[in-house]
Amino acid sequence: MATIDLNLVRALVAVHESGSFSGAATRLGVPRSTVSRAVSALEDTLGVLLFQRTTRQVVTTPAGVALVDRVRPSLTGLERALADVPEADEEPTGTLRITTTADLGATFLADVVTRFVARYPQVDVQVHLNTSLVDLVAGGFDLALRIANGPQRDSSLVVRKVGAVKFQLFAAASYLARRGAPRNADDLNAHELVWLPGAPWPFRERGRKRTPTVTPRVQADEMFFMRALIRAGSGIGGLPSFLAADDLTAGTLVRVLPRYSFETGTVYFAHPARKHVPRRVTVFQELALEMLRRGPLAG
């Protein structure tokens, strides 16, 4: 059998795991046509059909599933071994794959990535936004920026704290002009509240919990939408301080009841534990920590 390009095998596994050529292309950072040609070339070389293609879906054939099961462990081990090879010179190279949540990505990482690629032109960056916890090793990720509510005890990861997430109350200036500003938690009973569905009232004043009795008029389970509701004047709502920082500076949001604040979790970096961490990972992490600790996560 002729020598098979490793990229063809990577395309096979990526299409099988993502369920589509488009998803595989995104994961590999190449055009969809490249993935399609790679799979066709592999099928031609092996003389078997690996995927059933329709206009609506891509289904792995039994022969394709058997091949994926055989090659995936070796491919994963090979990629990890190559990633662990120390770089020959000081200049970081390669592709840096990062996973984080949409709010942290848009609020922090966009600026960090912009500065990073300008400083290190030989590194490409792929950022994947996901609200669920991703297996870094299985997903082929170099680094994760995450929010957690407790200590991280995963021995397969190296974890580094960035800072704390503080939950605070905010409102639009237009809303406060119309309804007035509350002076204490009891005053909130006369206001419109924007809140997370089913979320308890976490704020305490001088150690004593003061819970509004009013039912929130508007509820939403996504923080960007919550911020948009509050900015539009729907009512008083809670947001992570880092998500409201720019609006406070611009004056589009106003802090309400400043003595109320609640720490909801810790932001941290995590990367797979390995003997040789690629330099592109370490320099990105150091740059990000330098930038992030100047902002709302400081302390």
C-alpha positions in Angstrom: 0.0 0.0 0.0 1.2 3.5 -0.8 2.3 5.8 2.0 -0.7 7.6 3.4 -0.5 11.3 4.4 -1.3 11.8 8.1 -3.5 14.7 7.3 -5.9 12.4 5.5 -6.2 10.3 8.7 -6.8 13.5 10.8 -9.6 14.5 8.4 -11.2 11.1 8.7 -11.3 11.3 12.5 -12.4 14.9 12.5 -15.4 14.3 10.2 -16.4 11.2 12.2 -16.2 13.1 15.6 -17.9 16.3 14.4 -20.5 14.6 12.2 -19.9 17.0 9.3 -17.3 18.2 6.8 -17.9 21.8 7.9 -17.4 20.9 11.6 -14.2 19.0 10.8 -13.0 22.0 8.7 -13.6 24.4 11.7 -11.8 22.0 14.1 -8.8 21.6 11.8 -8.7 25.2 10.8 -8.8 24.5 7.0 -11.4 25.1 4.3 -14.3 22.6 3.9 -13.1 21.7 0.4 -9.7 20.6 1.9 -11.4 18.2 4.2 -13.6 16.8 1.4 -10.7 16.2 -0.8 -8.7 14.5 2.0 -11.5 12.1 2.7 -12.0 11.3 -1.0 -8.3 10.7 -1.4 -8.2 8.3 1.6 -11.2 6.4 0.2 -9.5 6.1 -3.1 -6.3 4.9 -1.5 -8.1 2.3 0.6 -10.7 1.4 -1.9 -13.6 1.6 0.6 -16.4 4.0 1.3 -15.8 5.7 4.7 -18.9 8.1 4.8 -22.4 8.1 3.4 -23.1 11.6 2.2 -26.5 13.2 1.7 -27.5 16.8 1.4 -28.6 16.8 5.0 -26.1 14.6 6.9 -22.8 12.7 6.8 -22.9 9.2 8.3 -19.8 7.1 9.0 -20.0 3.7 7.3 -19.1 0.5 9.3 -15.8 0.4 7.5 -15.2 4.0 8.5 -16.1 3.4 12.1 -13.8 0.4 12.3 -10.9 2.4 10.8 -11.5 5.3 13.2 -11.4 3.0 16.2 -8.1 1.6 15.0 -6.3 4.8 14.1 -7.6 7.3 16.7 -5.6 6.1 19.7 -2.4 6.1 17.6 -3.2 9.5 16.1 -3.9 11.1 19.5 -0.7 9.7 20.9 1.3 10.8 17.9 -0.1 14.4 18.1 0.6 14.6 21.8 4.1 13.4 21.3 4.8 15.9 18.6 3.2 18.7 20.6 5.6 17.9 23.5 8.7 18.3 21.4 10.6 21.3 22.8 10.9 24.1 20.2 14.3 24.5 18.7 14.4 28.2 19.1 13.0 30.9 21.3 10.3 32.1 18.9 6.9 30.4 19.5 5.5 28.6 16.5 2.5 26.4 15.6 -1.2 26.6 16.2 -2.6 27.5 19.7 -6.0 26.1 20.4 -8.0 27.7 23.2 -11.4 26.9 24.7 -13.4 29.3 26.9 -16.9 30.7 27.4 -18.5 33.3 25.2 -18.5 36.0 27.9 -14.8 35.5 28.9 -13.8 35.2 25.3 -15.4 38.4 24.1 -14.6 40.4 27.2 -10.9 39.4 27.7 -9.4 37.0 25.1 -10.2 39.1 22.0 -7.7 41.8 23.2 -5.2 39.2 24.4 -5.3 37.3 21.1 -4.9 40.5 19.1 -1.8 41.5 21.0 -0.4 38.0 21.0 -0.6 37.4 17.2 1.0 40.8 16.6 3.8 39.9 19.0 4.3 36.3 17.7 3.7 36.2 14.0 4.6 32.5 13.7 1.7 31.4 15.9 -1.9 30.9 14.6 -4.7 31.0 17.2 -8.0 29.1 17.2 -10.5 30.0 19.9 -13.5 27.8 20.5 -16.4 29.2 22.6 -18.3 26.6 24.6 -20.4 26.7 27.7 -19.8 23.0 28.6 -16.7 21.6 30.2 -14.4 20.4 27.4 -11.9 17.5 27.7 -8.7 19.3 26.7 -6.8 16.2 25.8 -9.5 14.5 23.7 -10.4 17.8 22.1 -6.8 18.6 21.2 -6.8 21.9 23.1 -3.7 23.6 24.4 -5.4 25.9 27.0 -8.7 26.7 28.6 -9.9 29.8 30.4 -12.7 28.7 32.7 -14.9 29.7 35.7 -15.3 27.3 38.5 -17.1 27.3 41.8 -14.6 25.2 43.8 -11.1 23.8 43.8 -9.9 22.0 40.7 -8.6 18.5 41.4 -8.1 17.1 37.9 -4.6 15.6 38.0 -4.4 15.6 34.2 -4.4 19.4 34.2 -2.1 22.2 35.4 -4.3 24.9 36.8 -3.4 28.6 37.4 -5.8 31.1 39.0 -6.5 34.3 37.2 -8.9 36.0 39.6 -12.4 36.1 41.1 -15.8 36.7 39.5 -17.9 39.1 41.5 -21.7 39.4 41.0 -23.1 42.9 41.4 -26.3 44.8 40.7 -26.7 47.2 37.8 -29.3 49.3 36.0 -29.5 51.6 33.0 -29.4 55.3 33.7 -32.7 55.7 31.8 -34.4 53.1 34.1 -33.2 54.9 37.3 -34.3 58.2 35.9 -37.7 56.8 35.4 -38.1 54.7 38.6 -35.5 56.1 41.0 -32.6 54.4 42.7 -33.2 51.9 45.5 -31.6 52.7 48.8 -31.7 49.2 50.3 -32.8 45.6 49.5 -36.3 46.3 50.7 -36.7 49.0 48.1 -36.1 46.5 45.3 -39.6 45.1 46.0 -41.0 48.2 44.2 -38.7 47.7 41.2 -38.5 45.6 38.1 -35.9 42.8 38.4 -34.0 41.0 35.7 -32.8 37.7 37.0 -31.6 34.2 36.1 -34.3 31.5 36.1 -34.5 29.8 39.5 -31.4 31.5 40.8 -31.4 32.4 44.5 -30.7 35.8 45.8 -27.0 35.6 46.8 -26.4 39.1 48.2 -25.8 39.9 51.9 -25.7 43.2 53.7 -23.4 43.3 56.7 -23.6 39.5 56.9 -27.4 39.4 56.9 -29.2 38.1 53.9 -31.9 40.5 52.5 -34.0 38.8 49.9 -36.5 40.7 47.8 -40.0 39.2 47.7 -40.9 40.4 44.2 -40.9 37.9 41.4 -38.5 38.9 38.5 -40.4 40.4 35.6 -37.9 39.2 33.1 -35.7 36.1 33.3 -32.9 35.0 31.0 -30.3 32.3 31.2 -27.6 33.9 29.1 -25.4 36.7 30.4 -24.9 38.7 27.2 -28.7 38.8 26.8 -29.1 39.7 30.5 -26.7 42.6 30.0 -28.6 43.7 26.9 -31.9 43.7 28.8 -30.5 45.7 31.7 -28.9 48.2 29.2 -32.2 48.6 27.5 -33.9 49.6 30.7 -35.8 46.4 31.5 -35.0 46.7 35.2 -32.3 46.1 37.9 -30.3 42.9 37.4 -27.2 41.1 38.5 -24.1 40.7 36.3 -20.5 39.6 36.7 -18.5 42.7 37.3 -16.2 42.0 34.4 -19.1 41.9 32.0 -20.4 45.3 33.1 -17.0 47.1 33.4 -17.0 48.8 29.9 -20.6 49.9 30.3 -19.8 51.5 33.7 -17.0 53.4 32.1 -19.2 54.5 29.2 -22.1 55.4 31.5 -24.6 53.0 29.9 -24.9 51.1 33.2 -25.0 52.3 36.7 -24.0 50.3 39.8 -27.0 49.8 42.1 -26.6 49.2 45.9 -22.8 49.2 45.8 -22.4 47.5 49.1 -24.0 44.4 47.7 -21.4 42.1 46.0 -21.2 38.3 45.9 -18.2 36.2 44.7 -19.6 33.5 42.4 -16.4 31.7 41.4 -12.8 31.6 40.3 -11.4 32.2 36.8 -8.4 30.0 36.0 -6.2 28.8 33.2 -5.8 25.1 32.6 -3.6 23.2 30.3 -2.9 19.4 29.9 -0.1 18.2 32.2 2.9 17.3 30.1 6.6 17.1 30.5 7.3 19.8 27.9 4.7 22.6 27.6 4.9 24.3 24.2 6.3 27.8 24.4 3.3 29.2 22.6 1.2 28.1 25.6 3.4 29.6 28.2 3.9 32.9 26.5 0.2 33.3 25.8 -0.7 32.5 29.4 1.8 35.0 30.8 0.6 37.8 28.4 -3.0 37.0 29.3 -2.3 37.0 33.1 -0.5 40.3 32.7 -3.5 41.9 30.9 -6.3 40.2 32.9 -5.0 41.1 36.3 -5.3 44.8 35.6 -9.1 44.5 35.0 -12.2 43.5 37.0 -10.7 40.1 37.8 -7.8 41.6 39.8 -7.4 40.2 43.3 
